[in-house]
């Protein structure tokens, strides 16, 4: 994932999390993904596994394709 894609994903996750009135800590707790991973993801830094993205998408009640803008 290039920097531009990482920033788009960061914005989308933060937007969707805020829309649901979830804190980063709550998203981490509900998804089983560490708080530091959530924070880095929302800054557009670091790497994330597809498995963790799926967990986050599930909590946000979004299809992984919609969350990532990937075309399947």
C-alpha positions as CSV (number, residue, x, y, z in Angstrom):
1,X,0.0,0.0,0.0
2,X,1.5,3.4,-1.0
3,X,1.3,6.5,1.2
4,X,-1.7,8.0,-0.5
5,X,-3.7,4.7,-0.1
6,X,-2.6,4.5,3.6
7,X,-3.8,8.0,4.2
8,X,-7.2,7.3,2.5
9,X,-7.6,4.2,4.7
10,X,-6.6,6.2,7.8
11,X,-9.2,8.9,7.1
12,X,-11.9,6.3,6.3
13,X,-11.3,4.3,9.6
14,X,-11.3,7.5,11.7
15,X,-14.4,8.8,10.0
16,X,-16.3,5.6,10.5
17,X,-15.1,5.2,14.1
18,X,-16.1,8.8,14.9
19,X,-19.5,8.3,13.2
20,X,-20.2,5.5,15.6
21,X,-18.9,7.5,18.6
22,X,-16.2,5.0,19.3
23,X,-12.9,5.9,20.9
24,X,-9.7,4.4,19.6
25,X,-9.6,2.3,22.8
26,X,-13.1,1.0,22.3
27,X,-12.4,0.1,18.6
28,X,-9.3,-1.7,19.8
29,X,-11.1,-3.6,22.6
30,X,-14.1,-4.6,20.4
31,X,-11.9,-5.7,17.4
32,X,-9.1,-7.3,19.4
33,X,-6.5,-5.1,17.6
34,X,-4.1,-3.2,19.8
35,X,-4.6,0.5,20.6
36,X,-1.2,1.3,19.1
37,X,-2.1,-0.4,15.9
38,X,-5.4,1.6,15.7
39,X,-3.5,4.8,16.4
40,X,-0.8,4.1,13.8
41,X,-3.4,3.1,11.3
42,X,-5.3,6.3,11.7
43,X,-2.1,8.2,11.2
44,X,-1.4,6.3,8.0
45,X,1.8,4.7,9.3
46,X,2.8,1.2,10.0
47,X,1.6,-2.0,8.5
48,X,-1.7,-3.9,9.2
49,X,-2.6,-7.4,8.3
50,X,-5.7,-8.3,6.3
51,X,-6.9,-10.3,9.4
52,X,-6.8,-7.1,11.6
53,X,-8.5,-5.0,8.9
54,X,-11.3,-7.6,8.7
55,X,-11.7,-7.4,12.5
56,X,-11.9,-3.6,12.3
57,X,-14.4,-3.7,9.4
58,X,-16.6,-6.1,11.3
59,X,-16.8,-3.7,14.3
60,X,-17.5,-0.8,12.0
61,X,-20.1,-3.0,10.3
62,X,-18.5,-2.4,6.9
63,X,-17.6,-4.7,4.1
64,X,-13.8,-4.9,3.8
65,X,-14.0,-3.8,0.1
66,X,-15.9,-0.7,1.1
67,X,-13.5,0.1,3.9
68,X,-10.4,-0.3,1.8
69,X,-11.9,0.8,-1.6
70,X,-10.5,-2.4,-3.1
71,X,-12.3,-3.9,-6.0
72,X,-12.9,-7.7,-5.7
